Amino acid sequence: MEMRPFGHLVSVEQACRRLLRAAVPVGSEESIPLADAVGRIAAETVRAPAPVPPVDRATWDGYAFASSSTRAASPARPVTMPIVGEVFADQRFRRSVPRGSAVAIATGGEVPRGTDTLEIFERVRRHGSRIRIDHPVRPGRYIAHVGDDFAQGALLARKEEPLLPSALGSVAAAGWPRIRVYRAPVVAIVPNGNELLSPGARPRPHHIYESNNATLSAIVRAAGGIPRPMRPVVDDPGLIEETLRRAARSSDVVIATGGSSVGEHDYLPRIFPRLGKLLFHGIAVRPGKPTLAARSRRTLFVGMPGHPTSCLANGFWLLLPALRRMARLPGPGWVDQSIRLASDADRLTPGLATVVPIRVEGHRGHPTFHDSHAITSLSGVNAFAILPPGNRAVRRGEHLVVHRLLPPLGDPAFPAPANR
């Protein structure tokens, strides 16, 4: 079995910088329905073409009248007004309401001319076709005036910013059915290895089920991309290269998993330089040292370790920020938090940084790593730390600054509760 040594290992910081530089934000745009646009990045600034509401409208069910009619009203001397009509949400009262008269009005109904206030049903006594009010009602009560929600020309959505539900509601209220957004990066995921089976396939001796498609697809979606997982490819260099090239024709990023190290059947280090400019091969980190990347004119290629924990750990600290940049999402996908270790972590290694997966509960961190081949090494993980090279044990009770993953990759209980 032929083994080739790694060449120059780049540092974690160098790998991050090179991949981020190569992760060019997607520039093309598309028009999509508002219902599909949450979390997408607006490719246009939207301003209100007209005020909302366009007319004065009732915000509650009740009665509309002139406030001056109730100025002297009191429990001892209530005011009685005849009901001269009614207005529903889709109607307009065609005539002016005489002072001293009232109109029954539903929520959303246009406030009739001659009225300037409302009182809700619960605070009015009705007797047949008349109402009795025993208190003054100030002008403007329960009325949304023209432009109260937003005026004509108001900013509803800003270019280059994520579209939140509130912004989408405002755009819809202005009458827009669609909005232009930047296209989401398409990310092909290509596992390779003779031993791999797709989940759902019939078990076979000496084979294992492939899991990197599932974990990397989750990272791609969390980073604003569209994952396109593919079936495992056997260890045939020609077939692997053909598959990667075919995937690149319809993808912004192609991630290959497995075959990235220096063994006889690790073909990615020979294939990647033919696909584009090699950015690096080998990172001074554990787990995840056999990682490489290349950039062609239009596609970013990343080769990830086949071991599930190595692959997912690199997905957190290396892939996630790069994919978010391509999708124009702000930040790396985590925030920093100071914690105290609840148990010992893995020993540091001279010359290699160490990624420590951690399950944070409150302000205590539980290291979870036990082996790079075991996906359960990251069970329950919602944070990680990258520790510098060294030659010491990392002990229970140490304080660490960890990268706390944001939902949906982290837990929904974040942010952590304050110290007690």
C-alpha positions as CSV (number, residue, x, y, z in Angstrom):
1,M,0.0,0.0,0.0
2,E,1.6,3.2,-1.2
3,M,1.6,6.2,1.2
4,R,2.7,9.8,0.3
5,P,3.6,12.3,3.0
6,F,1.8,15.6,3.4
7,G,3.5,18.6,2.0
8,H,3.3,22.0,3.8
9,L,0.4,22.2,6.2
10,V,-1.3,25.5,6.4
11,S,-2.5,26.8,9.7
12,V,-6.1,27.0,10.7
13,E,-6.0,30.8,10.2
14,Q,-4.4,30.5,6.7
15,A,-7.0,27.9,5.6
16,C,-9.8,30.1,6.7
17,R,-8.4,33.2,5.0
18,R,-7.8,31.4,1.7
19,L,-11.2,29.8,1.6
20,L,-13.0,33.0,2.5
21,R,-11.1,34.9,-0.3
22,A,-12.2,32.2,-2.7
23,A,-15.8,32.1,-1.5
24,V,-17.1,34.8,-3.9
25,P,-20.6,36.0,-3.0
26,V,-23.2,34.7,-5.6
27,G,-24.0,37.7,-7.9
28,S,-26.9,36.4,-9.9
29,E,-30.5,37.3,-8.9
30,E,-33.9,35.7,-9.1
31,S,-37.5,36.8,-8.5
32,I,-39.4,34.6,-6.0
33,P,-42.7,34.6,-4.2
34,L,-42.7,36.4,-0.8
35,A,-43.8,33.1,0.9
36,D,-40.5,31.6,-0.2
37,A,-38.2,34.5,0.7
38,V,-37.7,34.4,4.4
39,G,-34.0,34.4,5.3
40,R,-33.0,35.2,1.7
41,I,-30.9,38.3,0.9
42,A,-32.7,41.1,-0.8
43,A,-31.3,42.0,-4.2
44,E,-33.4,45.2,-4.4
45,T,-34.5,48.0,-2.0
46,V,-38.3,48.1,-1.7
47,R,-40.1,51.3,-0.9
48,A,-43.8,51.8,-0.4
49,P,-45.6,52.9,-3.6
50,A,-48.5,54.2,-1.5
51,P,-49.3,54.8,2.2
52,V,-50.7,51.9,4.3
53,P,-53.5,52.1,5.3
54,P,-54.6,54.1,2.3
55,V,-57.7,55.5,4.2
56,D,-58.6,55.9,7.9
57,R,-59.7,52.5,9.1
58,A,-61.2,51.0,12.3
59,T,-58.9,48.9,14.4
60,W,-61.7,47.4,16.5
61,D,-65.3,46.5,16.0
62,G,-67.5,49.3,17.4
63,Y,-69.3,52.5,16.6
64,A,-67.9,55.6,14.8
65,F,-69.1,59.1,15.6
66,A,-67.9,62.6,16.2
67,S,-66.0,62.8,19.5
68,S,-67.5,66.2,20.2
69,S,-70.9,64.5,20.6
70,T,-69.6,62.8,23.8
71,R,-67.8,65.7,25.3
72,A,-70.3,66.2,28.1
73,A,-71.3,62.5,28.5
74,S,-71.2,61.0,32.1
75,P,-72.9,58.1,33.9
76,A,-75.5,60.6,35.2
77,R,-76.1,62.2,31.8
78,P,-75.3,59.7,29.1
79,V,-75.4,60.6,25.4
80,T,-77.9,58.8,23.2
81,M,-77.2,58.5,19.4
82,P,-79.1,56.9,16.6
83,I,-77.4,54.3,14.4
84,V,-77.6,55.6,10.8
85,G,-75.8,52.7,9.1
86,E,-73.0,50.2,9.2
87,V,-69.6,49.6,7.5
88,F,-67.8,46.3,7.0
89,A,-64.1,45.9,6.1
90,D,-64.7,45.8,2.4
91,Q,-67.2,48.8,2.3
92,R,-67.3,52.5,2.3
93,F,-70.0,54.7,3.9
94,R,-71.2,56.9,1.0
95,R,-72.5,59.9,2.9
96,S,-71.4,62.0,5.8
97,V,-72.5,61.1,9.3
98,P,-74.4,63.9,11.1
99,R,-73.1,65.1,14.4
100,G,-74.9,63.3,17.2
101,S,-75.3,60.1,15.1
102,A,-73.3,56.9,14.9
103,V,-72.3,54.2,12.4
104,A,-71.7,50.5,13.4
105,I,-68.3,49.6,12.0
106,A,-66.2,46.4,11.7
107,T,-62.5,46.1,12.1
108,G,-60.9,47.3,8.9
109,G,-63.8,49.3,7.8
110,E,-63.2,52.8,6.4
111,V,-64.0,55.5,8.9
112,P,-67.0,57.5,7.6
113,R,-66.9,61.3,6.9
114,G,-68.2,63.3,9.8
115,T,-66.7,60.9,12.4
116,D,-63.3,61.1,14.1
117,T,-63.4,58.4,16.8
118,L,-64.6,54.9,17.7
119,E,-65.8,53.2,20.8
120,I,-65.8,49.4,21.1
121,F,-69.0,47.4,21.4
122,E,-68.2,46.3,25.0
123,R,-68.2,49.9,26.2
124,V,-71.5,51.0,24.6
125,R,-75.0,50.1,25.5
126,R,-77.3,49.5,22.5
127,H,-81.1,49.7,22.6
128,G,-82.6,48.8,19.3
129,S,-81.4,51.3,16.7
130,R,-79.7,53.6,19.3
131,I,-76.6,53.5,21.4
132,R,-75.9,55.1,24.8
133,I,-72.4,56.3,25.9
134,D,-71.7,57.5,29.5
135,H,-68.2,58.8,29.1
136,P,-66.3,61.2,26.8
137,V,-64.4,59.6,23.9
138,R,-61.2,61.3,22.7
139,P,-60.6,61.9,19.0
140,G,-58.8,59.2,17.1
141,R,-59.6,56.4,19.4
142,Y,-59.3,52.9,17.7
143,I,-58.5,54.5,14.3
144,A,-55.5,53.8,12.1
145,H,-55.0,56.9,10.1
146,V,-53.6,57.1,6.5
147,G,-50.0,56.1,6.6
148,D,-50.0,55.1,10.2
149,D,-48.4,51.7,9.3
150,F,-46.0,53.3,6.7
151,A,-46.0,56.3,4.5
152,Q,-45.5,56.5,0.8
153,G,-41.8,56.0,0.0
154,A,-41.1,54.3,3.4
155,L,-38.3,51.8,3.4
156,L,-39.8,48.2,3.6
157,A,-36.8,46.1,2.6
158,R,-33.1,47.0,2.2
159,K,-30.8,45.6,-0.5
160,E,-28.1,43.2,0.8
161,E,-30.0,42.5,4.1
162,P,-31.8,39.2,5.1
163,L,-35.5,39.2,4.6
164,L,-37.2,38.7,8.0
165,P,-41.0,37.9,8.4
166,S,-41.7,41.5,9.4
167,A,-40.1,42.9,6.2
168,L,-41.9,40.4,4.1
169,G,-45.2,41.3,5.7
170,S,-44.6,45.0,4.9
171,V,-43.7,44.2,1.3
172,A,-46.9,42.2,1.0
173,A,-49.0,44.9,2.6
174,A,-47.6,47.3,-0.1
175,G,-49.0,44.9,-2.8
176,W,-45.9,43.2,-4.0
177,P,-46.4,39.5,-4.7
178,R,-42.7,38.8,-5.4
179,I,-39.3,40.1,-4.5
180,R,-35.8,40.0,-6.1
181,V,-33.2,38.1,-4.1
182,Y,-29.7,36.9,-4.6
183,R,-29.6,33.3,-5.8
184,A,-28.8,30.8,-3.1
185,P,-25.5,29.0,-3.6
186,V,-25.9,25.5,-4.9
187,V,-23.6,23.0,-3.2
188,A,-23.0,19.5,-4.6
189,I,-21.8,16.9,-2.1
190,V,-19.9,14.0,-3.6
191,P,-18.9,11.1,-1.2
192,N,-16.4,8.7,-2.5
193,G,-15.1,5.3,-1.3
194,N,-15.6,1.7,-2.2
195,E,-17.0,0.9,1.2
196,L,-19.8,3.4,1.2
197,L,-23.6,2.6,0.9
198,S,-26.4,5.2,0.7
199,P,-28.7,5.0,3.7
200,G,-31.6,2.7,2.8
201,A,-29.5,0.4,0.7
202,R,-29.4,-3.3,1.6
203,P,-26.5,-4.0,4.1
204,R,-23.4,-5.6,2.6
205,P,-20.4,-7.2,4.3
206,H,-17.4,-4.8,4.8
207,H,-19.6,-1.7,3.8
208,I,-20.8,1.2,5.9
209,Y,-23.6,3.7,5.5
210,E,-22.5,7.1,4.3
211,S,-23.4,9.9,6.7
212,N,-21.5,13.0,5.5
213,N,-24.2,13.8,3.0
214,A,-26.7,14.4,5.8
215,T,-24.4,16.4,8.1
216,L,-23.0,18.6,5.3
217,S,-26.5,19.2,3.8
218,A,-27.5,20.5,7.2
219,I,-24.6,23.0,7.3
220,V,-25.3,24.1,3.7
221,R,-29.0,24.8,4.5
222,A,-28.0,26.7,7.7
223,A,-25.6,28.8,5.6
224,G,-28.3,29.8,3.2
225,G,-27.4,27.3,0.4
226,I,-29.1,24.6,-1.5
227,P,-27.5,21.2,-1.0
228,R,-27.4,18.6,-3.8
229,P,-26.2,15.4,-2.2
230,M,-25.1,12.7,-4.6
231,R,-24.7,8.9,-4.4
232,P,-21.3,7.6,-3.3
233,V,-18.7,7.2,-6.1
234,V,-16.3,4.2,-6.1
235,D,-12.6,4.6,-5.8
236,D,-12.0,5.2,-9.5
237,P,-10.0,8.4,-10.3
238,G,-11.5,8.9,-13.7
239,L,-15.0,8.4,-12.4
240,I,-14.4,10.7,-9.5
241,E,-13.0,13.5,-11.6
242,E,-15.8,13.1,-14.2
243,T,-18.4,13.3,-11.4
244,L,-16.8,16.4,-9.9
245,R,-16.7,18.1,-13.2
246,R,-20.3,17.3,-14.0
247,A,-21.4,18.5,-10.6
248,A,-19.5,21.8,-11.1
249,R,-21.5,22.6,-14.2
250,S,-24.6,23.2,-12.1
251,S,-23.1,24.1,-8.7
252,D,-21.3,27.0,-7.1
253,V,-19.5,24.7,-4.7
254,V,-18.5,21.1,-5.0
255,I,-17.7,19.3,-1.7
256,A,-16.0,15.9,-2.0
257,T,-15.8,13.7,1.1
258,G,-13.2,10.9,1.5
259,G,-10.1,10.3,-0.6
260,S,-8.5,13.5,0.6
261,S,-5.5,12.2,2.5
262,V,-2.2,10.6,1.3
263,G,-3.1,7.0,0.8
264,E,-2.9,4.9,-2.4
265,H,-6.7,5.4,-3.0
266,D,-6.8,9.0,-2.0
267,Y,-7.3,10.6,-5.4
268,L,-8.5,14.1,-4.6
269,P,-5.0,15.6,-4.2
270,R,-4.2,14.5,-7.8
271,I,-7.6,15.6,-9.2
272,F,-8.0,19.0,-7.6
273,P,-5.0,20.7,-9.3
274,R,-6.6,19.8,-12.6
275,L,-10.0,21.4,-11.6
276,G,-8.6,24.8,-10.6
277,K,-6.0,26.6,-8.6
278,L,-5.0,24.6,-5.5
279,L,-5.6,26.7,-2.4
280,F,-4.1,24.2,0.1
281,H,-3.8,20.5,0.9
282,G,-3.4,19.7,4.5
283,I,-4.3,21.8,7.6
284,A,-2.3,21.8,10.8
285,V,-5.3,20.7,12.8
286,R,-6.8,17.6,14.4
287,P,-9.2,16.2,13.5
288,G,-9.4,17.2,9.9
289,K,-5.8,17.5,8.7
290,P,-6.5,15.9,5.3
291,T,-8.5,18.8,3.8
292,L,-7.9,20.5,0.5
293,A,-9.5,23.2,-1.6
294,A,-9.2,24.6,-5.2
295,R,-10.9,27.4,-7.1
296,S,-11.8,27.3,-10.8
297,R,-13.2,30.3,-12.7
298,R,-16.8,29.7,-11.4
299,T,-16.6,26.9,-8.8
300,L,-15.1,26.4,-5.4
301,F,-14.0,22.8,-4.7
302,V,-13.4,21.5,-1.2
303,G,-12.2,18.1,-0.3
304,M,-13.1,16.9,3.2
305,P,-12.0,14.0,5.3
306,G,-14.2,10.9,5.0
307,H,-14.3,10.3,8.8
308,P,-17.6,11.6,9.9
309,T,-16.4,13.6,13.0
310,S,-13.5,15.2,11.0
311,C,-15.8,16.1,8.2
312,L,-18.5,17.7,10.4
313,A,-16.0,19.5,12.6
314,N,-14.3,21.0,9.5
315,G,-17.8,21.8,8.3
316,F,-18.4,24.0,11.4
317,W,-15.2,26.0,11.5
318,L,-14.1,26.1,7.9
319,L,-17.1,25.6,5.6
320,L,-19.8,27.4,7.5
321,P,-18.2,30.9,7.3
322,A,-17.3,30.5,3.6
323,L,-20.7,29.3,2.6
324,R,-22.4,32.1,4.5
325,R,-20.2,34.6,2.7
326,M,-21.2,33.1,-0.6
327,A,-24.9,33.4,0.4
328,R,-24.3,37.0,1.7
329,L,-25.3,36.1,5.2
330,P,-23.6,38.2,8.0
331,G,-21.2,36.7,10.5
332,P,-19.6,33.3,10.7
333,G,-22.6,31.4,12.1
334,W,-21.6,31.5,15.7
335,V,-21.0,33.8,18.6
336,D,-18.3,33.6,21.3
337,Q,-19.0,32.5,24.8
338,S,-16.9,31.9,27.9
339,I,-17.4,28.6,29.6
340,R,-15.8,26.3,32.2
341,L,-15.0,22.7,31.3
342,A,-17.0,20.2,33.2
343,S,-14.6,17.3,32.3
344,D,-11.2,16.8,30.8
345,A,-10.8,17.4,27.0
346,D,-8.4,15.7,24.6
347,R,-4.7,16.3,25.0
348,L,-3.1,19.0,22.8
349,T,-0.7,18.0,20.1
350,P,2.6,19.7,19.2
351,G,2.4,21.4,15.8
352,L,-1.4,20.9,15.3
353,A,-4.3,22.9,16.5
354,T,-7.1,20.9,18.2
355,V,-10.8,21.2,17.5
356,V,-12.7,20.5,20.7
357,P,-16.4,19.8,20.1
358,I,-18.4,20.8,23.2
359,R,-21.9,20.5,24.5
360,V,-22.6,23.7,26.4
361,E,-25.2,23.7,29.2
362,G,-25.5,27.1,30.8
363,H,-21.9,28.2,31.3
364,R,-20.4,24.7,31.6
365,G,-18.9,22.8,28.7
366,H,-18.8,19.0,28.2
367,P,-16.2,17.8,25.7
368,T,-17.7,15.0,23.5
369,F,-14.8,13.9,21.2
370,H,-13.7,10.3,21.4
371,D,-12.7,9.3,17.9
372,S,-12.7,10.9,14.4
373,H,-14.4,8.0,12.8
374,A,-17.4,8.1,15.2
375,I,-20.2,10.5,14.4
376,T,-21.3,10.2,18.0
377,S,-18.2,12.2,18.9
378,L,-20.3,15.2,18.1
379,S,-23.6,14.1,19.6
380,G,-25.3,17.0,21.3
381,V,-22.6,19.4,20.3
382,N,-23.7,23.1,20.1
383,A,-20.2,24.7,20.3
384,F,-16.6,24.1,19.6
385,A,-13.2,25.5,20.5
386,I,-10.0,25.6,18.5
387,L,-7.0,25.3,20.8
388,P,-3.5,26.2,19.7
389,P,-0.7,23.5,19.3
390,G,0.8,22.4,22.6
391,N,1.9,19.5,24.7
392,R,-0.4,19.4,27.7
393,A,-3.7,18.1,28.9
394,V,-6.8,20.2,28.9
395,R,-8.3,19.7,32.3
396,R,-11.7,20.0,34.0
397,G,-12.3,23.5,35.4
398,E,-10.3,25.4,32.7
399,H,-12.0,28.4,31.2
400,L,-12.3,28.4,27.5
401,V,-13.8,30.8,24.9
402,V,-15.9,28.7,22.6
403,H,-17.8,29.4,19.3
404,R,-21.4,28.8,20.2
405,L,-23.3,27.7,17.0
406,L,-26.4,29.6,16.2
407,P,-29.7,27.8,15.4
408,P,-30.4,25.7,13.4
409,L,-27.0,24.2,13.9
410,G,-26.9,25.1,17.6
411,D,-29.6,24.5,20.1
412,P,-32.7,26.7,20.3
413,A,-32.1,27.4,24.0
414,F,-29.3,29.8,23.0
415,P,-28.4,32.4,24.4
416,A,-27.4,30.6,27.5
417,P,-28.9,31.6,30.9
418,A,-26.9,34.1,33.0
419,N,-24.7,32.8,35.9
420,R,-26.6,32.3,39.1
